[in-house]
């Protein structure tokens, strides 16, 4: 395998036997290398074959934004899932897991922990996926020197569930309509043009997909503890415009879906809006 373009010490671009462009990731795999030079394939963590320019941009953004160690952790989780549990996954799970693990560890180091409102349903209805999440949780805590809770095991399980072949978590047309409407509210309220190929917008869309699924099929909003109330107050004070935009979205959802966002859902929405608008 020969290098066609070096992205950084841990990633490069090449082509396969079908002349398709491939993005290759591995710790130190491109260090000290030059164009058209062979690489040590034993160092490869993961290879991607982007199917569109949007996919390529998303992967390249992640390579720039996320340390290579998180790609390796995600690869271990995906391999464990495939080999030990007979669950087939798409490459999209690897991308989503890498991004999620990186964000979770960053939050943990800042002392910010988010509750998983799907935890009871995941533990009850998807025990196999939840057990993988618990195994992954131990791996992350050990390798990243953090102490994540079972809520994160539930989040990891959600990514696995959504990535299982043939196991869709949304009604495509309706969720797309919902995402477009929420995006238009953010665009109008914040007076910006959103980069729809950015990593932060991709995170926002992923959040909206999971939220829509819960809103439509698990319509039983729960009360949240004092910690979430305190966190919302902090975020509201620092991100006032994003918070006000989230309130507009809350009103839209109440009027059109007869669903009342609780404080934790409002917190998530505010955080995501702040991410995609503060550039």
Buried (B, 14 or more C-beta within 10 A) or exposed (E): BEBEEBBEBBBBBBEEEEEEBBBBBBBEBBEEBEEEEEBEEEBBBBBBBBEEEEBBBBBBBBBEEBBBBBBBBBBBBBEBBEEEBEBEBEBEBBBBBBBBBBBBBBBBEEEEBBBBBBBEBBBEEBEBBBBBBBBBBEBBBEBBEBEBBBBBBBBBBBBBBBBBEEEEBBBEEEBBEBBEBBBEBBBEBBEEEBEEBBBBBBBBBBBBBBBBBBBBEEEEBEEBEEEBEEBBEEBBEEBEBBBBBBBBBBEBBEEEEEBEBBBBBBBBBBBBBBBBBEE
